[in-house]
């Protein structure tokens, strides 16, 4: 990846480039940011620049053999560490075992998060186990770093989501940071530094990345999906509430159409008017769509319900919503309030979990509709303030 593929972050890019030019590279660094930031892309662009054989003034060349290997994440001096799942009775639960899938996923979507990564294994991981960076990982890393560099000046170890290191892994990693091998860079990419040992944090140079503006997210997505229309991209940003990885995931879904809004609008109308026969038709149509789209739809429904509260108590102009969503919510929000939002949200959240665990979607949507019929009739109570 090149720096030019990432909008904004001008100061950070300049500092990173200067640290290479002035030979002041810190050997342990952490890049911290949320789902709306370019933390992994920045690290990938930085490592490519460090080892580029034909550095330009403000970016890597993108065509030398080192750049090409970095673009494919296959450079022999690049080591990738990330959380993995203990599934399929694997003996050595380490990143190398999953490297092909991780490369594929992060090249497709460098904004992916932990859930999206583990979703890749949903077939093998029916019980929804969570993964870690296990102790065996530090043993493998130790062995690798005791070998010589292959071809570049700097060897780079990228640790994606170090907050998932088990305690024992963290302790071993700390030892490496205390006595780092020569010409080796540790670059950590984190979402939550609160879960990382303080003793590790104190040894890292930390760069905080802010979330991109809507315009920047738009340009990232439009560059990645030049064949998608502006309205499709806008809908994906609204659906993911500014989480770039989720937007990419939505746009990658082959038959993604922006029909969530229309579907949600008619569902809510049918539930409110208790129209059982039409609800049955709606449920039948809805449950014919794939599981992935059901989960996207339910997450969308959750977002719309939460947005109702913003209409009651805050400024709707701060929301990531389209014009048609805004005009629907203006009319619909009085039906969702303090008296029922907790129950509605719980029912929807339960359904997201169940649909992702292979529940029967016809039964699930039918039962959910019955619950919503009841809940939408709950009247708002007004408390008089003296
Ligand atoms: Zn190059």
Boltz pocket constraint, residues with backbone or C-beta under 6 A from the ligand:
constraints:
  - pocket:
      binder: B
      contacts: [[A, 48], [A, 51], [A, 52], [A, 53], [A, 54], [A, 55], [A, 60], [A, 61], [A, 62], [A, 63], [A, 64], [A, 65], [A, 66], [A, 67]]
      max_distance: 6.0
